[in-house]
Amino acid sequence: MSREVVALVPARGGSKGLPGKNIRPLAGHPLIAWAIAVAKAAPSVGRVFCSTDSPEIADVARAYGAEVPFMRPAEFAGDFATDLDVFGHFLRWLEENEGTVPEHVVQLRPTTPFRDPLWIDDSVARMQADPTITCVRSITPAPHTPYKMWTADADLRLAPLMTLEGVAEPFNMPRQKLPVVYWHTGQLDVIRSETILGNSMTGDNIAGIRIDIKTAIDIDDLRDFQLAELAFDDVMPEAVRRAVSATAAAAA
C-alpha cells in the first residue's frame, strides 16, 4: 500500500430529488466541478477520481480534471448501493489495474459543495501523525439536539430517543444544559484504504474536524440548490473558486 492520498468523487446519474443535479450549474460551473476543484486545491491530494455510471457526468468530470478510468457497474449505481460498495469497487479496481492501493481516500460528495482545501490537508496530516485513526469526518454541533427527539409507535405514543444519566427528563431541559452533540455533515471523509477493504467506511477510531454550520448545505432537491446559490458568495473559499476557474480555462 502506497503513501499516496487520492480523492474520489462519487456521482451517479440517477438522482430523483433533483434530476441531473450533479452537473447542474452552480455559480457558472457544474456542481461536480466544485468537488473536483477542492481536491485539486489541496496539496496533500495526489490524484482525483470520479466514480459514475453516467457518460455525461464522466465527460464533465474529465473536463474539470478528474480521472474517470472506468464506468461504475450497475450493481453499484442503484438506489440501494452503499458508499462501501462504491469505494470498495474503486480500490479493488486500482489494485487490479494499477497494482497499488493508496493509503488514504478522500470522499468528496458533489452534493455538499462548500469545503476548504485546508480541511483535507489537516485531516490527512492528523491521520498520518496518528496511525490509530481510521477515519476523519467533518462535524458541526447539531442544530437540533437528539435529547429532544422521540420515537413513536403506531398510536403515536412517544418514547425519548435518548436518555441522560442522572437526568430524569432531558427532553424537558433547556438545550443549553444538555451535552453538545455533533452532526456528521457529509462534506468530508478521509478514510484509510485498509479500513474500507476491511469492510467499513469508518473503522472504530473516528476523529472529527469541526466546521462552520453555515457551510453545511447538502443538496437533495431544488430548494437545497437554491439555498446553495444564495450562500455561495459567503461560504465558497477563494482557493476553490480559483481552482475551478483555472481548470475550466485549461479545458476551454
C-alpha positions in Angstrom: 0.0 0.0 0.0 1.5 3.3 -1.1 1.6 6.6 1.0 -0.5 8.3 -1.7 -3.6 10.2 -1.0 -6.4 10.1 -3.6 -9.8 11.8 -3.7 -12.9 10.1 -5.0 -16.0 12.0 -6.2 -19.0 9.6 -6.2 -21.6 10.9 -8.7 -24.2 8.5 -10.0 -26.6 9.6 -12.7 -29.9 8.5 -11.2 -30.9 11.4 -8.9 -34.7 11.5 -8.2 -34.9 14.5 -5.9 -33.3 16.8 -8.4 -32.7 15.1 -11.8 -29.2 16.0 -13.2 -28.2 17.7 -10.0 -24.5 16.5 -10.1 -23.9 18.6 -13.3 -26.5 21.4 -12.7 -24.6 24.7 -12.8 -23.8 26.4 -9.5 -22.2 29.8 -9.9 -21.5 29.0 -13.6 -19.9 25.6 -13.2 -21.4 22.1 -12.8 -21.9 21.1 -9.2 -19.4 18.2 -9.5 -16.7 20.7 -10.6 -16.6 22.2 -7.0 -15.9 18.8 -5.5 -13.1 18.2 -8.0 -11.7 21.7 -7.5 -11.3 21.4 -3.8 -9.2 18.3 -4.2 -7.1 20.0 -6.9 -6.5 22.9 -4.4 -5.4 20.5 -1.6 -1.6 19.8 -1.8 -2.0 16.6 0.1 -4.1 15.0 -2.7 -2.2 13.3 -5.4 -4.9 12.2 -7.8 -8.7 12.9 -8.2 -11.1 10.3 -9.5 -14.8 10.2 -10.3 -16.9 7.1 -9.9 -20.1 7.4 -12.0 -22.4 5.3 -14.1 -23.3 8.3 -16.4 -21.3 9.0 -19.6 -22.5 12.6 -19.4 -21.2 13.0 -15.8 -18.0 11.3 -16.8 -17.4 13.8 -19.6 -17.9 16.7 -17.3 -15.7 15.3 -14.6 -12.9 14.7 -17.1 -13.3 18.3 -18.4 -12.7 19.6 -14.9 -9.6 17.5 -14.3 -10.8 14.2 -12.7 -9.7 10.8 -13.8 -12.6 8.5 -14.9 -10.9 5.3 -15.8 -14.0 3.1 -15.6 -17.8 3.3 -15.6 -19.3 2.2 -12.4 -21.1 -1.2 -12.7 -24.9 -1.1 -12.5 -24.9 -3.1 -9.2 -23.1 -0.3 -7.5 -25.2 2.5 -9.0 -28.7 1.8 -7.8 -30.8 3.5 -5.1 -29.6 1.0 -2.5 -25.9 0.9 -3.4 -23.8 2.0 -0.4 -20.7 4.1 -0.1 -18.9 0.9 0.9 -19.9 -0.7 -2.4 -18.6 2.2 -4.4 -15.4 2.8 -2.6 -14.6 -0.9 -2.3 -15.1 -1.3 -6.1 -12.8 1.7 -6.7 -9.9 0.4 -4.5 -10.2 -3.1 -6.0 -10.1 -1.6 -9.5 -6.9 0.3 -8.6 -5.3 -2.8 -7.2 -6.2 -5.0 -10.1 -5.4 -2.4 -12.8 -2.6 -0.4 -11.4 -1.1 -2.8 -8.8 -1.3 -0.3 -6.0 -3.7 1.0 -3.3 -3.4 4.5 -1.7 -3.0 4.9 2.0 -5.9 7.3 2.3 -9.1 8.0 0.3 -10.8 11.4 0.5 -14.6 11.2 -0.1 -15.9 14.4 -1.7 -19.7 14.3 -2.4 -20.8 16.7 -5.1 -23.9 17.5 -3.2 -22.0 19.2 -0.3 -20.1 21.8 -2.4 -18.8 24.1 0.3 -15.4 22.9 1.6 -12.0 24.4 2.4 -8.9 22.6 1.0 -7.3 23.1 4.4 -9.8 20.7 5.9 -8.4 17.9 3.6 -4.8 18.7 4.3 -5.3 19.0 8.1 -7.3 15.7 8.2 -4.6 13.8 6.2 -1.8 15.3 8.4 -3.7 14.2 11.5 -4.1 10.6 10.2 -0.5 10.4 9.1 0.6 11.5 12.6 -1.7 9.1 14.4 -1.9 5.7 12.6 -4.7 4.6 15.0 -7.2 7.0 13.5 -9.3 5.1 10.9 -11.3 8.0 9.6 -11.7 11.7 9.9 -15.2 13.3 9.3 -16.5 16.8 9.1 -18.7 17.6 12.0 -20.6 20.6 13.4 -22.8 21.0 16.6 -26.2 19.5 15.7 -28.8 22.2 15.1 -31.4 20.1 16.9 -30.4 18.1 19.9 -31.4 14.4 19.8 -32.1 14.6 23.5 -35.4 16.4 22.5 -36.3 13.8 19.8 -38.7 10.9 20.1 -39.7 7.5 18.7 -43.4 6.7 18.3 -45.5 3.6 18.0 -48.5 3.1 15.7 -50.7 5.2 18.1 -48.1 8.0 18.3 -47.2 7.1 21.9 -43.9 8.8 22.4 -40.7 7.5 23.9 -37.5 9.6 24.2 -34.8 8.7 21.7 -32.0 9.3 24.1 -31.6 9.2 27.9 -29.0 11.1 30.0 -27.5 9.5 33.1 -28.5 11.5 36.2 -31.2 13.5 34.4 -34.8 12.2 34.7 -36.2 14.2 31.8 -33.6 15.6 29.5 -36.2 16.4 26.9 -37.7 19.0 29.3 -34.3 20.6 30.0 -33.1 23.8 28.4 -31.0 23.0 25.3 -28.0 24.9 26.8 -27.9 22.5 29.7 -27.7 19.4 27.5 -24.4 17.8 26.2 -23.2 19.1 22.8 -23.9 16.5 20.1 -22.2 16.6 16.7 -23.7 16.1 13.3 -21.7 14.5 10.5 -22.2 17.0 7.7 -21.1 14.7 4.8 -18.8 17.4 3.4 -15.6 15.4 4.0 -14.4 11.9 4.9 -10.8 10.9 4.9 -10.6 7.1 5.3 -7.8 4.6 5.4 -8.0 2.3 2.4 -7.3 -0.7 4.7 -10.4 0.3 6.6 -12.5 0.2 3.5 -11.0 -3.1 2.3 -11.8 -4.4 5.8 -15.5 -3.8 5.1 -16.1 -0.4 6.9 -16.3 3.2 5.8 -15.2 4.5 9.2 -13.5 1.8 11.3 -13.8 2.1 15.0 -11.5 5.1 15.7 -13.2 8.1 14.1 -11.9 11.6 14.6 -13.7 14.8 13.7 -12.8 18.1 12.1 -15.1 20.8 13.2 -16.6 23.1 10.6 -18.9 26.1 10.5 -22.5 25.0 10.2 -23.2 27.7 7.6 -21.1 25.7 5.1 -23.1 22.5 5.7 -25.6 22.6 2.9 -26.5 19.2 1.5 -28.3 19.4 -1.9 -31.1 16.9 -2.3 -33.8 18.9 -4.0 -34.4 22.2 -5.8 -34.9 24.1 -2.5 -31.5 23.0 -1.3 -29.9 24.0 -4.6 -31.4 27.5 -4.3 -30.1 27.7 -0.8 -26.6 26.9 -2.0 -26.9 29.6 -4.7 -27.8 32.1 -2.0 -25.0 31.1 0.3 -22.3 30.7 -2.4 -20.7 34.2 -2.2 -20.4 34.0 1.6 -19.1 30.4 2.0 -17.2 29.2 -1.1 -13.5 29.5 -0.3 -11.5 31.7 -2.7 -8.9 28.9 -3.3 -11.7 26.6 -4.6 -13.0 29.4 -6.9 -9.6 29.9 -8.4 -9.1 26.2 -8.9 -12.4 25.6 -10.7 -11.7 28.7 -12.9 -8.2 27.5 -13.8 -9.4 24.1 -14.7 -12.3 25.5 -16.8 -9.9 27.8 -18.6 -7.5 24.9 -19.3 -10.3 22.8 -20.8 -11.7 25.6 -23.0 
